[in-house]
Amino acid sequence: MKRIIFGIIILSVMASSAVFAPFVATHDPFEMDLSDSARLQPPSAEHFFGTDNLGRDVFSRMVYGARISLSVGFVAVFISVVVGILLGGISGYYSGWIDSVIMRVVEIMYCFPTIFLIMMVITFLGPNIINVMVVIGLTSWAGLCRLVRAEFMTLRERDFVHSARVQGVSDLRIIFRHILPNAMAPVYVSATLSVGGAILIESALSFLGLGVQIPTPSWGNILTAGKNYIDYAWWLTLFPGVAILVTVLSFNLVGEGLREIVDPKLRERK
């Protein structure tokens, strides 16, 4: 329980900063000052996280970048959850040839390293925030699909499902009103853990120039701007790197805490 509370506190701070970015940011994140006295300034009272090579305030760009990075994480996971639940539920409930087809698709998805598959698709579609969200979501559903399938295969044999069938309840109603609510606990855990993974993928894509494009700030492209100055402008890589680390770790802490809550075996070991 302590890890959940700690993770929620950190994520609440991050989310609040992103939502109220105009009030939290101390400078315009897009305002440039190319004078020598403003470029690559270390952290100070005026610029909490220093300035970048274009004289922009890094703290303000970090705050606005949190909006992008968190949005990509949540939207991408929402897409993957919807696809995973639909395909996993259909596969687990009906079995037979439908299950075989869907599982073959899942196996094909597992044949490709996710990051390389995403990079390939983004290269064809073009790098922008919408494409990044959609592509990450549509390439990250396979694991959740298998999880939902396993839950549905177990729950479809329960007495309350048999009773619903005897009463003439339609398959659609059985799936969405009887089975799905009972299969959601592990989905919540998986989705929480997946948000951190989606943020990491977005940061990696932005770092490589395939994600969110400048001047729009994201933690990944702030890292990209700092890689050429790492020898003497350490703050350009330290602060976005720490933000990514802390955010992903917080999602993992919340996910692991939820796993302990929904899994009685883990609670007994504690």
Secondary structure, 3 states (H helix, E strand, C coil): CHHHHHHHHHHHHHHHHHHCHHHHCCCCCCCCCCCCCCCCCCCCCCCCCCECCCCCEHHHHHHHHHHHHHHHHHHHHHHHHHHHHHHHHHHHHHCHHHHHHHHHHHHHHHHCCHHHHHHHHHHHHCCCHHHHHHHHHHCCCHHHHHHHHHHHHHHCCCHHHHHHHHCCCCHHHHHHHHHHHHHHHHHHHHHHHHHHHHHHHHHHHHHCCCCCCCCCCCHHHHHHHHHHHCCCCCHHHHHHHHHHHHHHHHHHHHHHHHHHHHCHHHHHHC
